Amino acid sequence: MPVPVPDDTSGPFWAACAAHELKLSRCTNCGWFAYPPRAVCLQCLITPPAFGWDPVSGRGTVRTWTVVRQAFLPDFAAEVPYVVADVELVEQPGLRFLARLRGTAPSEPAIGLPVQVAFDEMGGGIAIPYFVPAAM
Amino acid sequence: MAGKVAIAGYAHSPISRRVDMPLGALTVRTVLEAIADAGLGIDDIDGFTTGALHPSSGAGAVIDGDQTVTSDWLIQHLGVRPRWLCGFQGVGQICGSVILATNAIASGAADYVVVHRAMYNPPGSYHGNDMTEAVGADQWSAPHGYWGPPAMIALPYMEYLQCYGATRGDMAHVVTGARAAGALLPWSAWYGKPLSTEEYLKSRMITDPMSVLDCDMPVNGVGAFVLTSAERARDLPHKPVYVAGFAQGRSGPDNGVDQWPLADLMDGGEAVARMLWESTGLAPHDIDVPQVYDGFTPFVYFWLEALGYCARGEAHDYVKDPGISPGLPFRTGGGAVGNGRMHGVPQMLECYLQLAQRAGDRQLARAETAFACQAAPCMGGVVAYTTEPVS
């Protein structure tokens, strides 16, 4: 799998994932969550930017999805078919997170399906978030 | 701006999966043919522009003259020193280039401008990328197995299908129509190769609900146009086709990964459509040759709805009318599905050929107004053309 390379901006995100916690970049001036992290807060445009990192619930609903059947990334060839979902997190309207959705058949996702984040250990201190249907 | 600038000539290379000469050489040849077609010589041309993005998300290097051809490369190899040279940076490349050229001519920065577009099909998988590490922006997509434009378009298309009850069978009308038109075009990669509904429905799925035939086929090819002022165009051999107005899309707020929720895509598209209709004074049903973009087939629905041909959610029914809708020849130019991945050139070419009365056997009885779209309606462009200079 393509291994994410934490950088000055993304380091805290991947460190939290390694601890199986979802933390997102958040403007300390206006409270706006930014995922992925942005250069500037799109809500208040404060400069210099004043982003911190806040934990989120990892809960959300499926906005839409695709079933990947041809892997353009060869490392995913053994995984097809798999579902990539566009999940809107509960913390903020329009706060979207694209990740794999597991635990459903390719035909099973639905718009509005409640989901919950989980983490996949990659080794080397990296864990990748993905979603599963939320426990009812 | 309307009516001040016209297309005076064109040339188009054969479109093919593999090229038998370097893309730069094919571009030089095609551009020289376009200049001659306009009744001009190389020394008359004093402006050059293109949008040179090579849209593959594969891992191969992009070398100017091989995988893409900038106007800068072109003038160096033509050995000319134009007074105006400009590159369009963004998506909607052919529309953006035409808009730059139109403004340059109208302002007097250049008198005769070559707009070209050169497209390249790399060996191997177009979007295949064997990265082992995901650096920078890629770390938010690749580790999730999310990669490449087809998936990006599949997400809002799935939303469309789910929200409006559309089916892949509906889209068959778009694809078979485009291929029927493309089968008549001698330069097309699909010349003589129409497609049946059954073949479309059986085609290999790439990323649901997109099959391989919902994506235009990567090709090599070059299109070139010569633009000049309305006054100068009237002294040249071919009937001028006037730029009547244009609009460019903006993606809206940065969404981090290149993917738009359907509603955002349509809000942005409707804003572009408003700009087009306001800049031209025209309305959808004034247009004789509407050439919507189809590089990914869902864009046909999105453009038709954004431009006001039908309401949101209705395009999948609208396209089932014969000829998409009686009297509206959306598909005469074949588009990207009927030609190959020429990034908006087929749409512009069809506008030009029909309005210049140069479409041969395909000539429409009425062809006085046209538009050519490219890319997604929220992040692309559209240029309108007329046979009479409207202002």
Interface residues (C-beta under 8 A of the other chain):
Chain A: M1 P2 V3 P4 V5 P6 D7 S10 A34 Y35 P36 R38 L42 R63 T64 W65 T66 V67 V68 R69 Q70 A71 F72 L73 P74 D75 F76 E79 Y82 V84 D86 G94 R96 L98 A99 R100 P106 A110 I111 I128 Y130
Chain B: S57 G58 S125 H127 G128 N129 D130 M131 T132 E133 A134 V135 G136 A137 D138 Q139 W140 S141 A142 P143 H144 G145 Y146 W147 G148 A151 A154 L155 P156 M158 E159 Q162 C163 R204 M205 I206 T207 D208 P209 M210 P253 D254 N255 G256 V257 Q259 P261 L262
